[in-house]
Amino acid sequence: MPSTSLNSIIMNIVLPNLDQFSQLNDVYIVTNKLPDIDFSKSSSGTKVRGIFENLKSVSKQLRIQAAYFNNEHVGYATLPPATTEIIGNRQETEFIYSELLLKAFLMNEPDALEIKDFVGACRQIYLVDNESALRQLDEFERSYQAKDAIRWYTRPIFLFGMINAALRSFNLMLMLHARFFIRDLHVELQKLYQESSNRAPSTIEVYRGQGMKRSDFDKLILKNTGGLFSLMTFWSTSQKQEPAQLFMEQDPEKVSILFKITLDTGVTNSLYADITRFSWIQDEEEILLCAGSIFRIMSVEPMSNFSDGWVATLNSTNDHDEQLVRLREQKERELDGMTPWYRFIQISKMMGCWDEAMCICDSLLDIVEDIEYKTKALGDIYFHKGEIFDAQGDFDEALNNYRMSVENYLLMQPIDKGRLAYAYSGVGAMLQKQGQYDKSLEHFERALALDLEATVSLNPSIVATRLNNIGFSLLYLGRITETLEHFHEALKIQTDCLPPIHPDLSITYSNIGSTYAALKDWEHAYEYMEKSLQIAKKCYTANQRSLAEAHLYIAFILNGLKRCNEALEHFEQAKTIVPNLLSDDDPQMADYRELYETLLANHQQ
């Protein structure tokens, strides 16, 4: 067929009919007669990715396009140049939790059941009805070895997308199922890094092309020059700029970015390796950056030779944000001494992922018969389950589990006073919620006495927590002066030993604010509750109930100050965070629900 005829068919018949297919994103034309066509003259021309002489050439382009799609959805977290005024969103907390989880994964010893667990989860949950991926999974189950993690990761099968999707979206259960592979990949990269660090140049430059939504680019990159940039996933980069730019030339509705990254062998915060020899595709001179690597955004500038393209220059750095370092260190102290699985539970609870935490607890109960220290293990599991049921509002089940925890800890020889104190405190908290204030006070005081006896492992922040608990029981018993004494004593301890954005400080400020509110001292109540809210914004993830409740508390106090419009705004913010927060199913929310409805009705009138 003459080339002009082919041109006419493409321009007049093929391209005009593409507009009706909104699901069609990319078009590849394969022909041995290369037509000379200006696709810009067609509204659908932007969908055409190129004209190719044969299937081999289009196959290579498809591989690039698939990699682009994965690049576009590979995650990271950014932090402003200083986080003394950080916005309370999911970025900062996940910045810490991703590090804590990765450390727990690396602590977790290889287990023959890990792959079996992953394969089973894939067949039942993640790859159901995906016949092609299931065949790949069968091969993976038969032949996977830890030393081949890089080759499996770079192979164009389901694994690459699944691992990065888990890390990017912080899908905790998927991360736990794939923990062995994340660990193996990290370990192999670390080996390569150590092997090459002595002979590699002190710095190397790598590139990565990516598309990004305009709103994300403006907020996270353009306006964040000088800030920190942390990888939530493994990042594929090239030592050459040209291949990286291929991943920029894709979606006209997104901002095209070329990351120009300087890697310094003297920086310990950025782990990377040349994986060319081990990669499934060995002609791409690929440098793989490890999840958790930290960089400084040095500059963000327009590209001179690329329309609407930007160059973001990143340098590896040993810098840290001081407040977040203190918070992470505090969280690590809270995890100290825990085995990897208990770390997984505790981190899940820190994140508010209660269903995931419960799933891990139930899995451990299934194998507890084989654990050497059975009573200790059962006590720990029941205690964690008590905390989870408490957070989910099932106080009867929480009380039952805390009591089973006490029973098992009392069977230990010798008794672990620290553990037993936690369990007594859990029982006390549930009795308090049931209105049994005398009994709750008794359990809290017993817990504090045990903590003070266990002087070897005494943690000041734990003592502060016990003082808070006792203070609340005293408040319900009408002993207000003693209540404030206990709360202020707890606050003094916490300000001395905790970072300024720790959630325990938010709780204590809230307790003091609530006490002043009970006295109708609204000015003091607002002062302390506002401090509580500001910390809550910084230390809770954006969808956590604790943050929503902080907005409710300050709404109640603002109503007492007759600042009704502001109170209504905080109610609305609380409902945005947890939409069903004021539902009829939660009796604890009855007073807040009634106040909200009254404020809303008055506002509408």
C-alpha positions, 0 to 999 in steps of 0.5 A, spaced: 500 500 500 502 506 498 505 510 504 500 516 502 494 511 502 496 509 509 497 516 511 490 517 509 487 511 513 491 513 519 489 520 519 482 520 517 479 513 519 483 510 525 485 516 529 478 520 529 475 513 532 480 513 538 476 519 541 470 515 543 475 510 547 476 513 553 479 507 556 484 507 550 491 510 553 496 508 548 497 507 541 502 503 537 503 503 530 507 497 527 508 497 519 514 496 515 512 502 511 514 508 515 509 514 514 511 521 515 505 523 519 504 530 524 500 527 529 499 534 532 493 535 527 489 530 530 486 530 537 487 523 538 495 524 536 497 524 543 495 517 544 500 515 539 507 512 542 510 511 536 511 508 529 515 501 529 518 497 524 517 490 527 514 487 533 521 487 537 522 494 537 514 495 539 516 490 545 522 494 547 517 500 547 512 497 551 517 495 556 519 502 557 511 504 557 510 499 563 516 501 567 513 508 566 507 506 569 510 503 575 515 509 575 509 514 576 506 510 581 512 509 585 512 512 592 516 517 596 515 522 602 517 529 603 519 533 609 519 541 609 526 544 610 524 545 617 518 541 621 517 545 627 511 547 623 509 541 619 503 540 617 499 534 620 498 529 614 500 522 613 507 524 610 511 525 616 508 519 620 509 514 615 516 517 614 517 514 621 513 508 620 516 505 614 523 506 617 521 502 623 517 496 619 524 496 615 528 495 621 523 489 623 523 486 617 531 486 617 530 483 624 526 477 622 530 471 621 528 467 614 523 462 615 521 456 611 513 458 612 514 465 609 514 463 602 508 459 603 504 464 607 506 469 601 504 464 595 497 462 599 495 470 600 497 471 593 492 465 591 487 467 595 487 475 595 491 478 591 492 474 584 485 471 584 483 469 577 489 472 574 491 466 570 498 469 567 500 471 574 498 465 578 503 461 573 508 466 574 507 465 582 508 457 581 514 458 578 516 463 583 514 458 589 518 452 586 525 456 584 525 462 588 532 463 593 534 469 597 540 470 593 536 471 586 531 477 589 534 482 584 533 478 578 526 476 581 524 484 582 527 486 575 523 481 572 517 484 568 512 479 572 507 481 578 512 481 583 515 488 581 508 492 581 506 488 588 512 490 592 512 497 590 504 497 591 505 495 598 510 500 600 507 506 596 500 505 599 503 503 606 498 496 605 500 493 611 498 486 610 501 486 603 507 488 606 507 483 612 506 477 607 511 480 602 516 481 608 521 476 606 522 479 599 523 486 602 528 483 607 532 479 601 532 485 596 535 489 601 540 485 604 542 483 597 543 491 595 547 492 601 552 486 599 553 489 593 553 496 596 559 494 601 562 490 595 563 496 590 564 502 595 571 501 596 572 501 588 567 506 586 568 513 585 566 517 591 560 520 587 556 518 582 550 521 578 544 517 576 537 519 573 530 518 573 524 520 569 517 520 572 510 524 571 507 527 577 500 530 578 501 538 578 498 538 585 503 533 587 509 536 584 507 543 586 506 541 593 511 536 594 517 538 590 517 545 587 515 548 594 519 544 598 526 546 595 531 545 601 527 539 604 528 532 605 526 527 600 525 519 603 524 513 598 518 509 600 519 504 595 525 501 591 527 506 586 530 504 579 535 509 576 539 510 570 547 512 569 545 515 563 540 521 562 537 519 555 534 513 557 531 516 564 528 522 559 524 516 555 519 516 562 518 523 562 515 523 555 508 520 556 502 524 559 501 531 557 496 532 563 502 531 568 508 534 570 514 531 567 520 531 571 527 528 571 530 527 577 538 528 577 541 524 583 548 525 586 549 519 590 555 519 595 559 513 598 560 517 604 553 518 606 550 512 610 542 514 609 542 512 602 543 505 600 544 503 592 547 498 588 549 497 580 544 491 579 546 490 571 549 484 572 543 481 576 538 484 573 533 480 568 534 486 563 542 487 563 542 492 558 540 498 562 546 500 566 541 500 572 542 503 579 537 501 584 536 505 590 533 502 596 527 504 600 528 508 606 534 512 602 534 520 604 536 525 600 536 533 600 532 537 594 537 542 592 534 545 586 527 545 582 528 548 575 525 548 568 528 544 563 531 548 557 530 543 552 523 539 554 517 543 554 513 543 561 519 539 563 523 540 570 529 538 573 529 536 580 536 535 583 537 531 589 543 529 593 544 524 598 545 526 605 546 524 612 541 530 615 535 528 619 530 532 621 531 533 629 524 533 631 522 526 627 529 523 629 527 524 637 520 521 635 523 515 632 528 514 637 522 514 642 518 509 638 524 505 637 525 505 645 517 503 645 519 497 641 525 495 644 526 488 646 520 486 642 521 480 637 519 482 630 512 479 630 510 483 636 514 489 633 509 488 627 503 488 632 505 494 635 507 498 629 500 497 626 497 499 633 501 506 632 498 507 625 491 505 627 491 499 623 487 495 628 484 490 623 491 488 621 494 488 628 488 483 630 490 479 624 497 478 627 495 476 634 490 471 631 495 468 627 500 468 633 495 464 637 494 459 632 502 457 633 503 459 641 502 452 643 509 451 640 512 457 643 517 455 649 515 461 654 507 459 653 504 464 659 509 470 657 507 469 650 499 468 651 499 474 656 503 479 651 498 476 645 491 477 650 494 484 652 495 486 645 488 484 643 485 488 649 488 494 646 485 493 639 478 491 642 479 498 646 481 502 640 475 499 636 470 500 642 468 493 644 470 494 651 467 488 654 472 484 649 477 488 651 476 487 659 476 480 658 482 480 654 486 484 659 484 479 664 486 473 661 493 477 660 493 478 667 492 471 669 497 469 664 502 474 667 501 471 674 503 464 672 510 467 670 516 465 674 519 469 676 513 474 675 515 480 670 512 486 674 512 491 668 508 486 664 503 485 669 503 493 671 501 494 663 495 488 664 492 491 670 492 498 667 488 495 661 483 492 666 483 499 670 481 503 663 476 498 661 473 498 668 473 506 668 469 506 661 464 502 665 463 507 670 466 502 676 471 508 678 473 505 685 475 499 682 479 502 676 483 507 681 485 500 685 487 497 679 491 503 676 494 504 683 496 497 683 500 498 676 503 504 679 506 500 685 508 495 680 512 499 676 515 503 681 518 496 684 521 494 677 526 500 678 531 496 673 526 497 667 523 503 670 521 508 664 519 515 666 514 516 661 510 509 663 510 513 670 506 519 667 501 514 663 499 511 670 499 518 673 494 520 667 490 514 668 489 515 676 488 522 675 482 520 670 479 516 675 479 521 681 476 526 676 470 521 675 470 521 683 469 528 683 476 529 687 478 535 682 484 538 686 487 531 686 486 530 679 489 536 676 495 535 681 496 528 678 495 531 670 500 536 671 505 531 675 505 527 669 506 533 664 512 535 667 515 528 667 513 528 659 516 534 657 522 532 660 523 525 657 519 526 651 520 529 644 515 535 643 510 532 638 509 525 642 502 523 642 502 522 649 503 529 650 497 530 646 493 526 651 496 529 657 494 536 655 487 534 653 486 531 660 488 537 663 483 541 658 478 536 659 478 537 667 478 545 666 472 544 662 469 540 667 470 546 672 467 551 666 474 554 666 473 555 658 479 559 657 484 554 661 481 549 658 482 552 651 489 553 652 491 546 653 486 543 648 489 547 643 496 544 645 493 537 644 490 539 637 496 541 634 501 535 637 495 531 634 495 534 627 503 532 627 503 525 630 497 522 628 496 519 621 490 523 617 485 518 618 486 516 625 480 517 630 485 520 635 485 526 631 478 526 629 476 526 637 481 532 638 477 536 634 471 534 637 474 536 644 476 543 642 469 544 639 466 542 645 470 547 649 469 553 643 462 552 644 463 553 652 466 560 650 460 561 645 465 561 639 459 557 635 462 558 628 469 555 630 466 549 634 462 547 628 468 548 623 472 543 628 466 538 628 466 538 620 473 537 620 472 531 625 467 528 620 471 529 614 477 525 618 472 519 620 465 520 617 461 515 621 464 518 628 458 521 630 453 515 628 448 513 633 451 506 634 456 509 639 453 511 645 460 515 647 459 520 642 451 521 644 453 528 647 457 530 642 452 528 637 447 532 640 451 538 641 453 538 633 446 537 631 444 543 635 450 548 633 448 546 626 441 547 626 442 554 629 447 555 624 442 554 618 437 558 622 
